[in-house]
Amino acid sequence: MAEDTTVKEMDEKELPAKSADDAQTTDAGGDTADAALRAELEQVRGEREQLLDRLARLQAEFDNTRRREAKERQDLRDYAVQNAVEPFLGVMDNFQLALKSGGTAEQLRTGVELILKQMEEALRGLNVQVVETVGTQFDPRLHEALGSIETAEFPDHQVLEEIRRGYKIREKLLRPALVRIAANHEQKSE
């Protein structure tokens, strides 16, 4: 509360100092003016205290709102992650069961294919779509070409082979598909 001490010191400095000579010459009008100044000073001090109190309350309210907003944002992130992870827990369980099973290689393959279908269903539930590849025209926004295959059977830049699947959420690309494309020199020269 160093501010209060400074304000009091300033207030006392601003008030006219009374000497013994002044006290003798002061009339009733001087006492009234002095009392009015002191009353005004007390009123200003009261208003100042109210404003400082209001400022402290507003600052505390702002801090509480900021903390509450950060907590709500974190809760929303956790909720989104929970909703994204939950469908894959069953997939994980099925992989663990497949690893523990003592079936033949063909049974294991069939089981993994079923798990893959379950995983694809989980991705569809999250609006994740597979990028179309084989048979489509090469699109550098969706595909990444790892090489070309010389051919006269297919149009130039048609995707012939998918090496790794690409995925997108609605129209936003998550990762491009890695592909090999046709290189048809006869079509290029025409």
C-alpha positions, 0 to 999 in steps of 0.5 A, a space after each residue: 500500500 505504498 500508493 496510499 502513503 504517497 497519496 496521503 503525503 501529496 494530499 498533506 503537501 497540497 493543503 495549506 500549512 497553517 502557521 501561528 500567524 495564519 491561525 490568528 488571521 484566519 476568519 470563519 470563511 477560511 475555516 469553511 474553505 479548509 473544511 470543504 477542501 478536506 471533505 473533497 479530499 476524503 470524497 476523492 480518497 473514497 472514490 479512489 478506494 472504490 475504483 481500486 477495489 473494482 479493478 482488483 475484482 475485474 482482474 480476478 474475474 478476468 483471471 478466472 475466465 481465462 483459466 476456465 476457458 483454458 480448462 474447457 479447451 483442454 476438456 474439448 481436446 480430450 473429448 475429441 481424442 477420446 472419440 477418435 481413439 475409442 473405435 480403434 480399441 476394438 481393433 487393438 483387442 482383435 490384433 492381440 487375440 490374433 497374435 495369441 491364436 494358434 491357427 494356421 497361416 490362412 486362418 491368421 490371414 483371414 483374421 487380419 483381413 477382418 481386422 483391416 475391415 474393422 479399422 476401415 470402418 472406424 476410419 469411415 466413422 471419423 470421415 476419413 476417406 481413401 484417396 482413389 488411385 488405380 485407374 484414375 488420372 495422376 493428381 499431384 494434389 492427391 498422389 505422389 509419384 514414385 516412378 513410372 511404367 513404360 506402356 502403350 496400353 494406358 493413357 499417359 499419367 494414369 495411375 497404374 499401381 498403388 504403393 501406399 494408400 493416401 487418406 483425406 478427411 472430407 476434402 483435406 488431404 491427410 497424406 498423399 497416395 504413393 503411386 506408379 504412373 503410366 508413361 505413354 510416349 506415343 500419347 505424348 508425341 501426338 
